[in-house]
Amino acid sequence: MSGRVLDDAAIVEAITGFGSRAMTYVIANRLDRKWPTSKIRAHLKDMERRGLVERVPTGYAVQLCWAL
């Protein structure tokens, strides 16, 4: 996906579009699938290290949910 930059603001906007939390695949869908879900997940993990988002518990074994 050359020429496109995945930035924090786009991810924050995708999360807040559904309230205060969203699953990784929902964030990917809100971003019109411009990036693979794996790249979005990696960016979310980086944002988590920087304290911008946090992982929240879900009822699913492997799906990740993110909150601001």
PyMOL CGO cylinders between C-alpha atoms (Angstrom):
from pymol import cmd
from pymol.cgo import CYLINDER

trace = [
    CYLINDER, 0.00, 0.00, 0.00, 2.61, 2.51, -1.01, 0.3, 1, 1, 1, 1, 1, 1,
    CYLINDER, 2.61, 2.51, -1.01, 1.79, 6.17, -0.67, 0.3, 1, 1, 1, 1, 1, 1,
    CYLINDER, 1.79, 6.17, -0.67, -0.57, 5.65, 2.24, 0.3, 1, 1, 1, 1, 1, 1,
    CYLINDER, -0.57, 5.65, 2.24, 0.40, 6.26, 5.81, 0.3, 1, 1, 1, 1, 1, 1,
    CYLINDER, 0.40, 6.26, 5.81, -1.30, 4.56, 8.72, 0.3, 1, 1, 1, 1, 1, 1,
    CYLINDER, -1.30, 4.56, 8.72, -1.38, 7.13, 11.50, 0.3, 1, 1, 1, 1, 1, 1,
    CYLINDER, -1.38, 7.13, 11.50, -2.58, 7.33, 15.09, 0.3, 1, 1, 1, 1, 1, 1,
    CYLINDER, -2.58, 7.33, 15.09, -5.32, 9.83, 14.30, 0.3, 1, 1, 1, 1, 1, 1,
    CYLINDER, -5.32, 9.83, 14.30, -6.98, 7.52, 11.76, 0.3, 1, 1, 1, 1, 1, 1,
    CYLINDER, -6.98, 7.52, 11.76, -7.01, 4.66, 14.26, 0.3, 1, 1, 1, 1, 1, 1,
    CYLINDER, -7.01, 4.66, 14.26, -8.36, 6.85, 17.08, 0.3, 1, 1, 1, 1, 1, 1,
    CYLINDER, -8.36, 6.85, 17.08, -11.12, 8.06, 14.76, 0.3, 1, 1, 1, 1, 1, 1,
    CYLINDER, -11.12, 8.06, 14.76, -11.95, 4.46, 13.80, 0.3, 1, 1, 1, 1, 1, 1,
    CYLINDER, -11.95, 4.46, 13.80, -12.21, 3.47, 17.48, 0.3, 1, 1, 1, 1, 1, 1,
    CYLINDER, -12.21, 3.47, 17.48, -14.36, 6.45, 18.47, 0.3, 1, 1, 1, 1, 1, 1,
    CYLINDER, -14.36, 6.45, 18.47, -16.69, 5.81, 15.54, 0.3, 1, 1, 1, 1, 1, 1,
    CYLINDER, -16.69, 5.81, 15.54, -18.22, 2.99, 17.58, 0.3, 1, 1, 1, 1, 1, 1,
    CYLINDER, -18.22, 2.99, 17.58, -17.91, 4.42, 21.08, 0.3, 1, 1, 1, 1, 1, 1,
    CYLINDER, -17.91, 4.42, 21.08, -14.89, 4.02, 23.29, 0.3, 1, 1, 1, 1, 1, 1,
    CYLINDER, -14.89, 4.02, 23.29, -13.70, 0.57, 22.20, 0.3, 1, 1, 1, 1, 1, 1,
    CYLINDER, -13.70, 0.57, 22.20, -13.45, -1.60, 19.10, 0.3, 1, 1, 1, 1, 1, 1,
    CYLINDER, -13.45, -1.60, 19.10, -12.09, -4.94, 17.94, 0.3, 1, 1, 1, 1, 1, 1,
    CYLINDER, -12.09, -4.94, 17.94, -9.08, -5.02, 15.61, 0.3, 1, 1, 1, 1, 1, 1,
    CYLINDER, -9.08, -5.02, 15.61, -11.15, -6.25, 12.66, 0.3, 1, 1, 1, 1, 1, 1,
    CYLINDER, -11.15, -6.25, 12.66, -13.74, -3.50, 13.21, 0.3, 1, 1, 1, 1, 1, 1,
    CYLINDER, -13.74, -3.50, 13.21, -10.99, -0.87, 13.12, 0.3, 1, 1, 1, 1, 1, 1,
    CYLINDER, -10.99, -0.87, 13.12, -9.69, -2.43, 9.89, 0.3, 1, 1, 1, 1, 1, 1,
    CYLINDER, -9.69, -2.43, 9.89, -13.17, -2.32, 8.37, 0.3, 1, 1, 1, 1, 1, 1,
    CYLINDER, -13.17, -2.32, 8.37, -13.65, 1.31, 9.42, 0.3, 1, 1, 1, 1, 1, 1,
    CYLINDER, -13.65, 1.31, 9.42, -10.42, 2.14, 7.61, 0.3, 1, 1, 1, 1, 1, 1,
    CYLINDER, -10.42, 2.14, 7.61, -11.93, 0.67, 4.40, 0.3, 1, 1, 1, 1, 1, 1,
    CYLINDER, -11.93, 0.67, 4.40, -9.48, -2.25, 4.45, 0.3, 1, 1, 1, 1, 1, 1,
    CYLINDER, -9.48, -2.25, 4.45, -6.72, 0.01, 3.14, 0.3, 1, 1, 1, 1, 1, 1,
    CYLINDER, -6.72, 0.01, 3.14, -4.19, -1.93, 5.23, 0.3, 1, 1, 1, 1, 1, 1,
    CYLINDER, -4.19, -1.93, 5.23, -4.05, -5.59, 6.21, 0.3, 1, 1, 1, 1, 1, 1,
    CYLINDER, -4.05, -5.59, 6.21, -5.43, -6.35, 9.67, 0.3, 1, 1, 1, 1, 1, 1,
    CYLINDER, -5.43, -6.35, 9.67, -1.98, -7.58, 10.75, 0.3, 1, 1, 1, 1, 1, 1,
    CYLINDER, -1.98, -7.58, 10.75, -0.46, -4.15, 10.04, 0.3, 1, 1, 1, 1, 1, 1,
    CYLINDER, -0.46, -4.15, 10.04, -3.24, -2.43, 11.97, 0.3, 1, 1, 1, 1, 1, 1,
    CYLINDER, -3.24, -2.43, 11.97, -2.76, -4.84, 14.89, 0.3, 1, 1, 1, 1, 1, 1,
    CYLINDER, -2.76, -4.84, 14.89, 1.00, -4.11, 14.90, 0.3, 1, 1, 1, 1, 1, 1,
    CYLINDER, 1.00, -4.11, 14.90, 0.32, -0.37, 14.89, 0.3, 1, 1, 1, 1, 1, 1,
    CYLINDER, 0.32, -0.37, 14.89, -2.17, -0.77, 17.75, 0.3, 1, 1, 1, 1, 1, 1,
    CYLINDER, -2.17, -0.77, 17.75, 0.42, -2.69, 19.77, 0.3, 1, 1, 1, 1, 1, 1,
    CYLINDER, 0.42, -2.69, 19.77, 2.88, 0.16, 19.15, 0.3, 1, 1, 1, 1, 1, 1,
    CYLINDER, 2.88, 0.16, 19.15, 0.24, 2.66, 20.27, 0.3, 1, 1, 1, 1, 1, 1,
    CYLINDER, 0.24, 2.66, 20.27, -0.31, 0.52, 23.37, 0.3, 1, 1, 1, 1, 1, 1,
    CYLINDER, -0.31, 0.52, 23.37, 3.42, 0.72, 24.22, 0.3, 1, 1, 1, 1, 1, 1,
    CYLINDER, 3.42, 0.72, 24.22, 3.19, 4.50, 23.90, 0.3, 1, 1, 1, 1, 1, 1,
    CYLINDER, 3.19, 4.50, 23.90, 0.11, 4.61, 26.16, 0.3, 1, 1, 1, 1, 1, 1,
    CYLINDER, 0.11, 4.61, 26.16, -2.37, 5.84, 23.52, 0.3, 1, 1, 1, 1, 1, 1,
    CYLINDER, -2.37, 5.84, 23.52, -4.67, 2.79, 23.57, 0.3, 1, 1, 1, 1, 1, 1,
    CYLINDER, -4.67, 2.79, 23.57, -5.13, -0.19, 25.84, 0.3, 1, 1, 1, 1, 1, 1,
    CYLINDER, -5.13, -0.19, 25.84, -6.23, -3.77, 25.35, 0.3, 1, 1, 1, 1, 1, 1,
    CYLINDER, -6.23, -3.77, 25.35, -9.47, -4.58, 27.11, 0.3, 1, 1, 1, 1, 1, 1,
    CYLINDER, -9.47, -4.58, 27.11, -10.88, -8.00, 27.96, 0.3, 1, 1, 1, 1, 1, 1,
    CYLINDER, -10.88, -8.00, 27.96, -13.38, -9.66, 25.65, 0.3, 1, 1, 1, 1, 1, 1,
    CYLINDER, -13.38, -9.66, 25.65, -15.37, -12.87, 25.69, 0.3, 1, 1, 1, 1, 1, 1,
    CYLINDER, -15.37, -12.87, 25.69, -13.30, -14.15, 22.75, 0.3, 1, 1, 1, 1, 1, 1,
    CYLINDER, -13.30, -14.15, 22.75, -10.19, -16.28, 23.09, 0.3, 1, 1, 1, 1, 1, 1,
    CYLINDER, -10.19, -16.28, 23.09, -8.10, -14.67, 20.37, 0.3, 1, 1, 1, 1, 1, 1,
    CYLINDER, -8.10, -14.67, 20.37, -9.74, -11.44, 19.21, 0.3, 1, 1, 1, 1, 1, 1,
    CYLINDER, -9.74, -11.44, 19.21, -8.27, -8.23, 20.58, 0.3, 1, 1, 1, 1, 1, 1,
    CYLINDER, -8.27, -8.23, 20.58, -10.38, -5.29, 21.70, 0.3, 1, 1, 1, 1, 1, 1,
    CYLINDER, -10.38, -5.29, 21.70, -8.90, -1.82, 22.05, 0.3, 1, 1, 1, 1, 1, 1,
    CYLINDER, -8.90, -1.82, 22.05, -10.00, 1.20, 24.07, 0.3, 1, 1, 1, 1, 1, 1,
    CYLINDER, -10.00, 1.20, 24.07, -8.82, 4.79, 24.38, 0.3, 1, 1, 1, 1, 1, 1,
]
cmd.load_cgo(trace, "trace")
